[in-house]
Amino acid sequence: MLEKRRFQRYDLQLEASISVYDDQVFKKTEKGMTRDISAGGAFVQSSSKYPVGTSLYVEVYLPVNSNAGNIQSSKLQGQGCVIRNTPLGFAVSFDANDCDLVPETLS
């Protein structure tokens, strides 16, 4: 079968924070785990379901080994929207104009 995806997917289970964005206000925040992720989106394992088209603010935490040998963290953060639901969770497509990879300090 011909692969139609633009970006390579990675089978990574990473912690994600999902906030529902409605009328310029964050209505609800919950935690989930990615099942797979790419530059274009992610599948988030969650018992929550959102209507297709729901705007979300997503933060996915990425562990990074620094040159000094200590583990730091970065996160992918930005807006996206729900593109499908399954019994295991939902898929979110990232807004390429509103996503950044930023460093984060671990406490």
N, C-alpha and C positions, 0 to 999 in steps of 0.2 A: 504494500500500500504506500502511496506517495505521501511523504510528510509535508504538511502544509504550514507548520509553525515557522514563524520568523526567527525565533530565538531558541537556543538549546535549553532544554529543561534539565534540572539537576534534582535528583532524589535526595533532598535535604530536609531533615526534621529540625526546624528552628523555631524558637519562641516568637510569637507574633502578638502584637497588641492591635486590636481593631476598634476603631471608633466610628459610630454611625454619624454621618454628617448630613444635617437637614436644616434648611433655612438659616444657613451661616452659623449654626450652633451644633456642637457635639452633643448628641442625645444619649449615647450609651457607649461604654468601653468594656471590652472583654478580652480575655487571653485565648489564644489558640496555638496550634502547631502547624507549620507548613508540612505538606506531604511532598510537594515538589515546588520548584521555584525557577523562574527565568527572568531575563531582563524585562519581559513584557507582562509578567503577572505571577500569581501563585495560587495553589490550592491550599485552603486553610481547613484543617480538621476541626470541626466545631459542631455542637448540637444545635447551634443557632442557624436559622435560615433567614435570608433577606431577599426581598423581591429583586428580580433581575433589573439592573439599572440603578440600584441603590448606591448612593455616593458614600464612600468610606475613606477614612484616614488610616493608613496602615504603617506600622513600625515593625520591621523584622530585624531581630538582633543577630549579628554575625560575629562569631569569635574570630579573632585575628592574632596570630603569633607575631610579636614584634622582633626586631633584630636583637634586642636585649634579652630575648628568651622568655619574657613574661607575657602572659595572655592579656590582651586588651580586647576591646569590643568596638565594633562599628555597628551602625544600623542603617538600613534602607528605610527611608521615610517618605511619605507623600500620599497623594490622593489616588484613588482608583474607583472602579465601580464593579458591582457583582455582575458576572456574565452567565453563571449557572449555579444550580444547587444540586446536591446529591444527598443520599441518606448519611454520608460521612462528613459533609461539610459544604463549602462553597468555593467557587473560583472567582478570583478578583483580577481584573485587568488594570495594570498601573497606567496612570496618566504620565506619559513620557515628559511632558512639560512641567510636571509638578512632583518629581521624585528626585531625591538626593541620597547619596551615600555619605554619612557623616560619622566622625569618630565620637566615641562615648567613653567616659571614664567609668571603670568598674569600682564599686565600693568594697 
